[in-house]
């Protein structure tokens, strides 16, 4: 049926957004805020480190660990990355 692929893609995108939100709810507040500032508000690590009063390397470690946890979570939920 023409157009069903687009509908499927939209539904899959909504499900993925829901899964990411659920994952973010599992994070400690600071880690969630750092992740959001980096990937949703597109702040660089220097700006985030200044905002939270921590070293840039600490921010980068938190982001790296959070990405790894997100990948694991999404894999568990049936998403293949």
C-alpha positions in Angstrom: 0.0 0.0 0.0 1.5 3.3 -1.0 2.5 5.6 1.9 2.5 2.9 4.6 6.3 3.0 4.8 6.1 6.7 5.8 3.5 5.9 8.5 5.7 3.0 9.8 8.7 5.3 9.9 6.7 7.9 11.9 5.5 5.3 14.3 9.0 3.8 14.8 10.4 7.3 15.4 7.7 8.0 18.0 8.5 4.7 19.7 12.2 5.5 19.7 11.6 8.9 21.2 9.6 7.2 23.9 12.3 4.7 24.6 14.9 7.5 24.9 12.7 9.5 27.3 12.3 6.4 29.4 16.0 5.9 29.5 16.7 9.5 30.4 14.3 9.1 33.4 16.5 6.4 34.8 19.6 8.7 34.9 20.7 10.7 37.9 19.6 14.3 37.5 23.1 15.7 36.8 23.9 13.1 34.1 20.5 13.6 32.4 21.0 17.4 32.4 24.5 17.1 30.9 23.3 14.7 28.2 20.4 17.0 27.3 22.6 20.1 27.2 25.1 18.3 24.9 22.7 16.5 22.5 19.5 18.4 22.6 20.7 22.0 23.2 23.9 21.3 21.3 26.3 22.9 23.9 29.9 21.9 23.7 31.7 20.2 26.6 33.5 23.4 27.6 30.2 25.3 28.1 28.7 22.3 30.0 31.8 22.0 32.2 31.6 25.8 33.0 27.8 25.4 33.7 28.3 22.6 36.2 31.7 23.6 37.6 33.5 20.5 36.6 36.4 19.6 34.3 35.9 19.1 30.6 37.2 15.5 30.9 34.7 14.7 33.6 31.9 15.9 31.3 33.3 13.8 28.5 33.4 10.7 30.7 29.8 11.2 31.8 28.7 11.7 28.2 30.7 8.6 27.1 29.2 6.4 29.8 25.7 7.7 29.2 26.0 7.0 25.4 27.1 3.5 26.3 24.2 3.0 28.7 21.8 4.3 26.1 23.1 2.0 23.5 22.7 -1.0 25.9 19.2 0.1 26.9 18.1 0.5 23.3 19.5 -2.8 22.3 17.6 -4.4 25.2 14.4 -2.7 23.9 14.9 -4.3 20.5 16.6 -1.5 18.6 19.6 -2.5 16.5 22.3 0.1 16.3 
